[in-house]
Amino acid sequence: MTFALPSSAPGFDQPIAVLKHCHDRIRKQLATMQKLLPHLPQHGADSQARQAAQAILAYFEKAAPLHHEDEEHNLVPMLLAVAKDDDAALLDELVPGILEDHRQMDAMWQSLQAQLAAIAGGSAATLAAAEVERFVQRYTAHMEREETQIAPMAKRLFSAADMAQLGAAMQLRRGIVAPAAGEAVAHLRKDYGQASLDEADAADDPMVLFNTWFEQALKAEVNEPNAMSLATVDEHGKPSSRIVLVKQFDRRGFTWYTNYDSQKGRELSANAHAALLFFWSELERQIRIEGRVERTSAQESDKYFHSRPLKSRLSAIASAQSTPIASRSALEQHYDAAAAKFGDQPPRPENWGGFRLVPERIEFWQGRQSRFHDRIVYTLQADGSWTRQRLQP
């Protein structure tokens, strides 16, 4: 499975793109709200419902009001100042409706906020479907109007200086002050608080908890939930890491596919111990996995290889992964040669296949406020069972 999702948020040097990104996040929360409607009658205010309600509350209580202020206090006044003729006439038509939408949506939210707060707290499991649909429809139409008429006008009329002014105002509203050169990294800070991880909620088997968290990552539409950092060590003890995609996980371990002659392949041949890291920033979670690595069977590698798109199979044949090559054109010549030789039935190369990390230690990390995070670690025992411990943050 591969999940191609939107890239990370743009910077405030692209303020219109930031506003569009806010709309995308609003759409995500609206979709979550709609998914709660059939979920609650069946499952009540379970952990998934509470987590979803908390995420919706967090966005509409904090980010959404800032977004409205960006538009009301900066974007719209700046447009009114520079618009002329047809643009000015269009703004005269649009702006009153946009401001009225903000007022109406704020009023709708007050009722929904109380219902979601009760769900998040586990004291109620009802959400008014009619109110949700009115809220979704009003917001959806509002965002479409802004994206099709307001945003294109701003991109066309604003100078680079206007964009910088808008971006600076948006940063200031969020309390973001540009640090002095060289100090930027030290000032990057985010407090966590979406969820918690308690021993009582952690299954005896870490693969059960991993599967639960992975399903929640899919439902939350996190960016590339199957992407994981793979760390290896060569025969001299020098480490290296890269991002790969997990293609299967089960009680046997975590599987990915690659060229066995690549750097990671050579290092795993020399030292079969490795570490994986999943980081899902949207859920404020990470999972660290350590263990020994083995190759998958030829049958497993064949099955996965032949499930890949044709161009991906040809690329695996054409590329001597991790080795130098003179130019991009030379690489493309290798691809053309492979395509000419094998057509639409390329065989799996003998030096291409799967690795499976058999876990010996799995740590689940849930971000909490003030860096007082939750950490639960599972350690494999000689009899195949797992011990479970809480670690200090």
Secondary structure, 3 states (H helix, E strand, C coil): CCCCCCCCCCCCCCHHHHHHHHHHHHHHHHHHHHHHHHHHHHHCCCHHHHHHHHHHHHHHHHHHHHHHHHHHHHHHHHHHHHCCHHHHHHHHHHHHHHHHHHHHHHHHHHHHHHHHHHHHCCCCCCCCHHHHHHHHHHHHHHHHHHHHHHHHHHHHHCCHHHHHHHHHHHHHHCCCCCCCCCCHHHHCCCCCCCCCCCHHHCCCCHHHHHHHHHHHHHHCCCCCCCEEEEEEECCCCCEEEEEEECCEEECCEEEEEEECCCHHHHHHHHCCEEEEEEEEHHHCEEEEEEEEEEECCHHHHHHHHCCCCHHHHHHHHHCCCCCCCCCHHHHHHHHHHHHHHHCCCCCCCCCEEEEEEEEEEEEEEECCHHHCCEEEEEEECCCCCEEEEEECC
